[in-house]
Amino acid sequence: MHSLFLEENYLEAIYIVSLRKKDVRNVDITKEMKIAKSSVAAAIQRLVERGYITYEEDKIVRFTQSGLKIAKKIYRKHVFLVKILKHIGVDEETAEKEACKIEHIISDDSFEKINNYFKKEINKLNL
C-alpha cells in the first residue's frame, strides 16, 4: 500500500508540474516534491515499468493514458479535500498534509458520494 501512495504522489506531482509547463523533467519533479534527484530517478523507473509514464532519450516525462487518468483522479481528490478541510476551519498547511493522506485511502465510491453531496451545497459553501 505504501508504494502505491508513493506512486500516486509522484503521478500527482508530475501532473501539477505539467499544468505549469509543457515539458516535465526530473529536475521539475525534484523541485515540486522537494526530494533528492536519486529518489525521483528511481521513482521514474518504477512508473515506466508500471506503464504510467514514458521517459525517453529526450529526458521528458510523459503520461500514458492510464498514468494520466490516475494523476487527474488523485489531483482532483486533493484539490477538493483541501477546499473542504479549509472550509471547515482547518488551516491551509494542515489541510494540504491531511488531504494528501486522505486522497490515497478514500475509495473512489466514497469520494464521489462526498463530492456529490457537496456539489449540492457548493454555492452555499462558496467553494
N, C-alpha and C positions, 0 to 999 in steps of 0.2 A: 504494500500500500504506500509506503514512504517513497519508493522510487516513482510511483505513479504521480504523487504530489509534486515531486521534483520535475518530472517531465512536463506536467501541466504548467508549472511555474515558468519553465523555460519557454514553452509554447506561448504563454501569455506575454512574456517579456518580448519575445520576437514580434508578436502581433502589435504590441504597444509601440515598439520602435518603427515597425512598418507603417504605422499611422502617421509618423512624423517624417519619414524619409523613404525613398523608393528602394534603395539597396541596403539590406541589412547585413552587417558583417559581425564577426566575432567580437571585435572591439566595442561595437554598439551594445551588444548583449552584456558584455562585461560591465560597461558603464551603467546600463539600466538596472542590472541586478546587484551591482557593487560587490562583485566577487572576482576571484582570480581567473586569469586567462586560461590556466590549465583546467580548471573546473568547467569552464564554458566549452573548451575543446573536447573534453570527454563527453559532455552532455550532447554536443552537436553530433558526435559519432553515434551515440545511443539513439538519438532522434532519427538519424539517417537510417540506421539498422531497423528501426521500428516502422519506417516508411512515412514519417510525419513531415520530414523536410528533405530537401536536396541540398548538397553542398559540393559544388564543382570546383574546377581549377580557378575560376574567377573569384573564389572565396566569398561569394554572395550566398546568403542563406535564403532559400525559397521554400514556401509551404507546398506540400502536396495537398490534394483535396481533403483527405482525412485529417491532416495536420491543421489546416486552416479551419475546418469545422470545429475541432476541439478547441483551438485557440479562441475562436469567436465565442464559443459557448462559455468558456471559463472567464473571459473578459466581461461578457455580458453579466454573468453572475456577480463578478467582483464589483462592477460599477453599481449595479442595483443594490447589492448588500451594503456597500459603503453609504449610499444615499439613505437607505432605511435606517441604518445604525446612527448616522449623524442626525437624522430627523428625530429620533427618539432620545437624543441628548448625549450620545457617545462622542467624545472628542475625535477630531479627524485622524490623529495618529493611531489611536486605539481602533477606530473604525476600519482603517486600512489594514492593520495587522489581523484583526479578527475576521474581516471579510475574506482575507487571503486563506485563513484556516477553514472557514465555513464553506467556501466555494468548492473545495475539494471533497468534502464529505457529504454534502447535501445531495440527495438523489435528484435527478432531472425532474422526476414527477413532483416531488415536494417543492422544488424550486418553482416550477411552473404554477403550482397551486398558490404559493405565496405571491408570486408575480401577478397572477390573475386577480387575486384578492386586492392587491394594492393598485392595480390598474384602475379598478373601480373608484378608488379613493385618491387617485393621482392628482386630480385638480384640487381636492381639499388639502392634500399634503403639500402641494406646490413643489412636486419633485420634477 
